[in-house]
């Protein structure tokens, strides 16, 4: 629901007795108060428009003291109070405005929102129905009415309200998203996807539509066998719109809808623990699959049949890379590089036998000799080796960075050489608070020094940043929550932060937080600090 945008400095509608009093007050002092209030009001709007609620509130209050009858000041003050979850106070200022102008649109809308947030859905519904009668062609009224009807589990009526809003404005992004969410709640998942897809076609960066898509595919497990769904799934995991691990399951379900690919995954699983021979494997069909390539490069694959197939492909592609007679194949190189990135992300969990291990050692020796002698290295050797061991383990690995490579190899080198080199530099500057002496702590540290986990690739920014007070009010709306007395920066500790995904997301989510993240593993902390600096 619309919380209320700041109003412009306007005259408002003032009762006749107040108007007569204002007509008589022409003294210089009153004029000066009016001018000071206007300056304060305009400064407050600047903070208001950037969601700096407390700063805006302080300025609006000062302006209200100077001109208590100015409706725009009272209305905007109500809006910033509501934005902070202080609904009873917001309602008081709404009542002040409505006592002068009973049909004040913004205050009625805001009051309806306050009632909804406080759980009084019937009062919110009554206000919105009143507004719908007064403003039959207002999109926001019908949209908010649909939201409250949805809260009341009156889905048919809610959808009719959203449909009316879309009749008035077919491209209204908020209505499309709200309609999509309501359709999902009644099980019309394909229709819900159509609404969200339409919103993202109108504005590909509309955050609520992205959030709605994530909710649809993760909580409702929706997958559409369509090109457009695949393209949105690729964006969601690669930009990313949420933790890539969440989208990993979605992309896996999408790939499972590919009959040909599914048959080969099952065939590889049926051969296990032996590797699948892959005779007649549809290379072009699989290697050109952009959804699969996005999945491999951004999150661990945890689907067993697919994992079995990837193990077999890793073995086959390694042997092909060592064949000097093999023709260069761009499609194969792109896929092989993505597979190598997957192996790095999953900590090289795929098994290998003694023969294959010996072949890997041999290729490593050839690459190191070529690097030390400043000789060329066949491009196919890079992903072949990187799919069995991290490239930073090569002697002279940094020399790879000064050479010209195709884009997919550059991405692989960023992941396995350039970023680890940066982490080595970072770890030297990380302060050590105490010594680590007990045996259990040493064992844990050694584990994560060798394998920092998880090697996450990205994390989504929140829809909006909020204070801890705001979060707790919304998280526990029926509790008698009392805000902190001393407003200011919160000192927070994340003990055992690992590779930093949680503390980084927390710092992005909350305003006024000073977060200290600590861990036993320097390698993990260096990874975390590099990701924090992106």
N, C-alpha and C positions, 0 to 999 in steps of 0.2 A: 504493500500500500504506500501511497505517496505520503511522506512524512511532512511535507510542507517546504516549498522553496522560499527563500527570503523575498519579502515584498519590497517594492520600490518605495521611496519616500513619497507618500501620497497624502492627500487631504483627508481621506476617509469620510465617513458619514457621522456627524456629531449631532446630538440632540439639540433642540432649539434653545434650551436653557443654557447649555454649554456654549452654544454659538454666541448668544447674547453676551455671556460673560467674556468670551474671547474678544468680541468686538470692542469691549470697554477697556481691555488690558492692552494698551498700546505703548506702555512705558518701555523705555530703553532696555531695562533689565529683562523684560519678557522676551524682547526681540533677540537679545544676546543669548538667552537660554535656548531659544528656538534654533539659532545658528549653531550653538555648541552641540545641541542634540542631533542636528542633522549631520555634523561632522562625525560624531560618535557612531551614528547609525550607519553611515557609509563605510566607516572602518570596520564595524561589526559585520556588515555584509561580506566584506572581503574574507574575513575569517570563516563566516558561515558557509560561503561557497567552497571553501577548502576543508570543510568538516573539522575545523578547529573550534569545537563546541564551547569549551570553557572560556576561551578568549572572546568569542562572539557573545556569550552570555554576559560576561563582565561589562562589555561595552553597551549592550542593549539595556542592561540594568541602569547604568549611568544615564543613558538617554531617557529611560522611562522616568527616572527621578526628576529630570528637567521638564519633560512633557508627558505627564501621566495619561493624558487623554488622547495621545497619538495612537491610533489603532494599529498602524503598521508596526510600531515598536512592540506593542504588546503581543501581536500575532507572531512576529518573528522570535520574540523571547519564548513564547510557548513552543515554537518549533524546535529551538535548540535544546530546551529542557526535555522535550519528548525524545529527541535524538540521543540524549544521555540516559534514557530510561526513567526519567523523573516525571512519571505520568501524572501523579496528583498535582504537582506544581504546574505542569503544563495545562492541565484542565482548569486550574484557577485563572490563568491568564486568558484561556479561551473564553471562560465565563465572563470575564471583564469585557472582552471585545463584543461578545454576543449580547451583553446587556445593553450595548449601544446600537449594535447592528445585528439583529437576530438571525438574519440570513447570510451572514458573512461566510462566503464560500470556503476560504482557506481554513478558517477556524472550525467550521463544521466538519470538514474533511479530516483535519488534525484531531479533533475530538473523537471522531469515529475510530481513527487509528489508535488513539489512547485506550479507548474502551476495549478494542480488540486485543491489544497487548496485555491488558489487565485481565483478560478472560471474560469480559462482559460482552459476549457476542451478540446477545439480543439487543442491547442498547446501541451497539455499533451498527447492526442491521437496520434498526429503526431510523437512525440518522441518515444512513446511506439511501434508504428508500425515500426519505424526505428530500434529499438532494437530487435523487433521480427524477422526482416529480418537478422540482424547480429547474433542473438542468438536464432535460431529456436527451440532449445531444452532446453531453460531455463524456468523452471516452474514459477519463480517469474515474468518474463516478461509477460507471458500469463495470470497469475493471475491478475496482475495490469492492464493489457489491459482490462480484463473482468470487473474490477471495474469501470474503466472510461467509458466503453461502457454502463454499467448499469446506471451510472450517466446521460448519454446522452439519456436514455430511449430506448436504442437499445438492448433490452433484448435477442433477438434471437442470435445476434452476441456475446453478453456478455456470454451467456451460452455455445456457441461454444468455446470461449476462455477458459472458466473454464474446459470444457470437454477435451480440448487439454492439459491443465495443468495436469489434472488427468490421462491422458494417460501416461504422463511422470512420474508422481508420484502419484499412486492411494491412498496413505496414507498421502498426504499433508494436514495437519489440516487446515491451513489458506484457502486453495482453497475450501475444503469441506464446511467451514463456509460461505465463500463468495458466493459459488454456492447456498447454502441453502437460504441465504438472497435474492438472485436474484429470485429464484424460488418462494419465498413467495410473492414478489412484483407482480408477474404475476398470482397469485392465485393457484399455484401448491403446496398447503400446505403439502400434504402427502409426496410429493417428497422432499420438503424442510426439513421436519422432518427426512426423511431417511438420508439426508446428515448430519444433526446435530447429529443424533443418531450414525451414523458411526464414526464421529469425536470423540464423547464421549466414544465410545467403544475402540478406539485407545488410547485415553488419557482422562480418566474420570475427570481430573482436569484442562482441557484446558479451561481457563476463557472465551475466545471469543465464544466458542461453548456453554458454559453455558448461556452467555448473549444472543446469538442467539436463544436458546431454550426459554428463558424468553420472548423475543420479539415475537416469534412465537405464544406462548400460551396466552400472555396477550394482545398484540396489534392486532393480527390476529384471536384471539379466537379459535385457533386450539386445538382439542382434538382427540386423537386416541384411539379407543377401543381395546387396546392391553396391554399385561403384561409389555412390555418394556416401554411404555409410562407411565404407573403407577409407575414403579420403578424410572424413571427419575423425575416424579412429587414429589415422596416422598423425593428424595435427594434434590430437589430444595427448598422444604419448610423446611426441617429439618437441612440442613447444615449451613445456607440457601444461596441460590444464589441471592436472592433479599429480599425485605421486605416480611415476611410470609403472610401479609395481601393481597399482590398481588396474591400469589399462592393459597390463600384460594378459590378464585373464580374459579381457574382452577381445583383444586381438586374436588370442588363441581360439576362442569360440567362433570368431569370424572365419578364421582359416579352416576350422573344422567343417564349415559349410561347403568348402571346395571338395567335391566328390573325389576327384582324381588325387588331390593331395592327401585326403583322408585315407584313401586306399593304400598309399605308400607308407603313411605313418603306421597303419595297422600291420602292414607287411613287415616293416622293420621291427615292430614290437614282437611279432610272432617269431622272428629269428633270434631274438635276444636270449642269451648273451652273445651269440655270434653276430657279426656285422652282416647287414643285408647286402646281397650281391649287387643290387641296383641295376640289373640288366633291364634295359628298356625304360629307365627312369626318365620322366618328362622334364629334362633339364631347363629348357627355355621357359616352360610354363611355371616352374617353381622359382628359378633364378631371377625372373623378372617380376616376381610378386612383391610389390612395394610395401604391402602390409607386413609380410614376413620379414623383409629387410629392416623396416622400422622397429619391429619387435626385437629382432636380434641385437640391434644397436643400442637399445634403451632400457631393457629390463631382463632379469634372468627368466629363462623359459623353464617353467615348472610342470609342464605337461609331459608325462612319461612317454607316450608314443612318439611325440615330436622330438623329444630328447634322444630316443633311440635312432630315429632317422637322421638327426643332426650328427650323431656319433659316426654313423656310416658315411655320411657325406664328408665329414672332416677327413676321414681316412682316405676316401676316394680322391678328394681334391688335393690332398698332400702328395699322393703318388703321382697325380697328373702334373703337379707343379715341378716335380723332379724330372719329368720327361722332356728332354731338350727338343724333341720333335713335335711337341704339342704346339698348336697354333695359339697365338694370343687371342683371348676372348674377353671383351670388355664386360659382358653380362656376367660371366663366371667370376671375373675379378671383383666386381661390385659385391656379388653374393659372398664370395670367399672372405672378403674383408669384413663384411658384416658378421659372418660366422666367427671370425677371429675376435671381433669386439665382444661378441657374446661369451666366448670362452674366457676372456679376461674378466668380464663382469661376474661370471659364475665361479670364479676362482679355479678354473681349469678342473672342473669336477668330473669331466668325461674320462672314462677309463682308457687305458692303452696297454697293449701287451709288450713283452720284452723286445720283440722284433721291431715294433713301431717306435719304441723308446730309443732303440739304437739308431734308427733312421733319423729321428729328430736330433739326436746328438751329432750325427754326421752332418746334417744340414746346418746346425748351429756352428760347427767348426768351419764349414765352407764360408758362411756369411762373415764370421769374425775375421778369417784370413783375408777376405776381399775388402773388408772395411779397413783393416790395418795396412793393407797394401794400396789403399785408395783405388781399388778396382771396381768395376760396375757389378751390380747384383741384379739378376733377373727379377723383374717386378713380381712374378708369381711366387717367388721364394718368401716374400715378406709376409703375406697372410698365411702361407703354409706354416711357417715357423711360429707366427703370432697366435695361431690356433692351438698350439701345444705348450708354449711358454711365453712369458712376457718379454717383449723386445728390449726392455731396459736391462735385462739380464745379460745381454750381449756385451762383450768387450768392444768398446768403441761405438756403442749404440748412438751416442749423440751425433756421430758423423752422418747418420742417416738424415738428420734434420737439415743439413746443408745441401742436399741433393733435390733435384726436381722429380716430383712424383705425381701420378694422377690424384684427383681429389679424394677418392676413397682410401688411398694409401696415406694421404696426408691426415685424414681423420683418424686412421689407425695409429699413426705415429704420434699424433696429439695425445691420444689416450694412453699409449704404452711407453712413450719416451719423454715427450715434452712435459706432460703433467707430472709424472713421477719425478722428473728432474726439478721441477718447481717445488714439489713437496719436500725434496731433500734440502733445498735452500730454506724453506719455511721452517722446518723442524729445528734448525739451529737457533732460531730466535724465540722459540716457545719456552716460557719460564717454567722451571721445575719447582713446585711448591714444597714437596717433601721427598724423602728417599722411599723407595719401594723395597721392602726388606722381607716381608713374610712370604712363605713358599707359595701359598695359594695365589696371591697377587702376582707373583713372578710368573707362574704358569699361565694365568689369564693374559698377562701382558705379552708373553712370548707367542701365544696363539694369535693375538690380533696384530702383533708386529709382523708376523709372517703373512697373515691374511686379514687385512682390515675389512670389516664387514659392517654394512653392505657397501659395495662400490656403487653407490647410487649415481644416477646420471643427471637428474634434474628434479625440481620441485616447483609446484605452482605458487604464485603469489596469491594471497587471500583476496576475496572480493573487496574487502575494505578493512583498514586497520581500526582497532578499537582499544579502549582502555580496559583494564582488568575489571573495573567496576561495571562497565557496560556489558562485558562478557558474562559476568556472574549474574547480573540481573536477568539477562536473556536466557541463560542456561537454567536458572532456577526461578522462573517467573512467579511462583506461588509462595516463595519463601519471604520472610520478613528481613530482607537484606538491607544492611546499613552500610553505606559507602565509607571508605577510609576517611579518617579525620584529617590526616596530614596528606594533602594531595601533592604528589611529586613523583620522582623517579622511584621505581621499585627495584630493589636489588634481588636478583633471582639466581639460583644455582641449579645447574644441570650436572649432577654427579654421575659419571659414566656415560658421557655423551657419544662415545663411539666415533663414527665418521661424520657426525654433525647434522644429520638430516632433521632431527627433532628440534635442537636448539635454534637452528637457522629458521625453520618454519615458525617457531615461537617468537623469535625476534621480529620477523616480518609481520606477524599477526597482531602483536600488541604494541600500543603506544606506551611511552613512559616506562620502558623496562630496560634495565642494565643487567644483562645476562652473562654470567660467568659459567663457561662449560669446561669441565675437567675430565680427564681420562687417564688410565694407566698407560695407554699405548701412544707413543709419540707419532708413530706412523699413521694411526687413525686421526690424531689431532691435526697433523699436517694436511691430510686429505680434507678434513673438515674446514680448516682455515682457507685452503685454496678454494673450496666451493663457496665459502662465505664471501670471498672477494670477487666472485664472478659478477 
